[in-house]
Amino acid sequence: QVQLVESGGGSVQAGVSLRLSCVASPYSRTCMAWFRQAPGKEREGVATIYTSDGRTFYTRYADSVKGRFTISRDNAKNTVYLQMNSLKPEDAAMYYCAAGVGGGYATCSFQREFEAWGQGTQVTVSL
């Protein structure tokens, strides 16, 4: 079973950038994703990334982060990243990494069932 450990969260001012990392052990899965959950709100998908060969990557983003966030992965390091630029107060949340096994790109979506979740890393954004 895969274990996920997130890092990189923090407290920042609006407009700056943060990069979150998620290390998977023993190795990352074909479908990896970032979700977030703010207090009093439901968990929402932020971005997914799929690869079957470690060379070609397919990504999806929530409309709210398109153009500002970038998901990437380094399979050699079993790490998935979330580069967050131009942060807004509404981006503040606990960010979770998730891993999914099986299926192709079409099933690497926010709606699929993920087999493993990390403990989360907190992002706070102030004006």
N, C-alpha and C positions, 0 to 999 in steps of 0.2 A: 504494500500500500504506500502511496506517495505521501510525503509530508511536505508542507509548504510553510515557509517562514518569510514574512514580509518585513521590510524596513524602509526607511527614508522619509517617513512622515515627519511633520513638525508644525510649528506655528509660524505663519508668515503673513506678510501684508498682501493685500490685493495687488495683482499685476506682476508678481514675481513668479518664479518657476520652482518646481520640485521634481525630483525623480524618485519614484518608488521602485523598489526591487523585490522580487519574489524568488527565493531559491527553493528548488524542488529536489527532494532526495527520495529515493536514490537517483531519479532522473525525471525530467519534465515529460509531460504528456503531449499528444498531438494537439489537443485543444486546450488552450490556457486562456484565462479571462481575469479581468478586474471588475469587481463590483464595489458599490459603496452604499453606506447606510447612514443617514443623518438622524439625530434624535427625533423620535416621533414620526419618522417617515419609513416607508417600506424600502427594502433593499432594491437597488436598481443596478442594471448592468451598465458598465462604462465602456469596456472594450474587450474584444476577443481577438485571438490570433491563432491561426491553424497552420500546421505544416505536416506533411507526410514524409518529406525527404530531407528536411533540414536546410533546404536551399530556397524553396519557394514558400512565401508566407502570404496568407490571406488574412485580412483584418476587417473588423467591423467596429463601428463606434456608435454610441448614443448620440442623438442629434445635439444634445446639450454640450457635448465636448468636441464635436467635429471641428477641425481646424486649430484646436488648442492643445489637445492631448494626442500623444503618439504611443502606441503599444509596440514593443519589439521584444525579441528574444535572442538569447545566445545559447544554443543547444549545448555547445561545448562546456558552458558553465552551468547548465541546467537552471538558467535564470531568465525570468521575464521582467521586463521593465515597463513602467508607465511614466513617460515624460509629460509633465503637466506644465503648460505655459499659460501666461496671462490668467492666473488664478483669480477666481471671483469668490466672494463670501458664500455664494450658494454651492461652491465646490466643497465646502467644509463637511467632513464626514469621516467615518471609519472606513478605510479602504481594505478590501479583502481580495486575495488571490484565490483562484479556483482552478482545478485541473479536471479535465474530462478525457476519458478513454473511449476509443472506438468512434466510428462514424467518420464522415468526411467533412468538408468545409461547410456543406449545407446544414449540418447538424451542430456545428460549432457556433451556437447562438446563445443569447441570454436565456432562452427558454429551456435549454436542454438540462438534463440532470447532471450535475457535476459530482465526481466521486470523492473529491477532497477539497477542503477549504483551509486557509490559513487562519491565524488568530487575529489578523488585522493590524493596520498601522493608522494612527490618527493623523488627520490633516485638519488644521484650523487656519482659517483665512479671515483676517480682520481688515477693516477699511483703513 
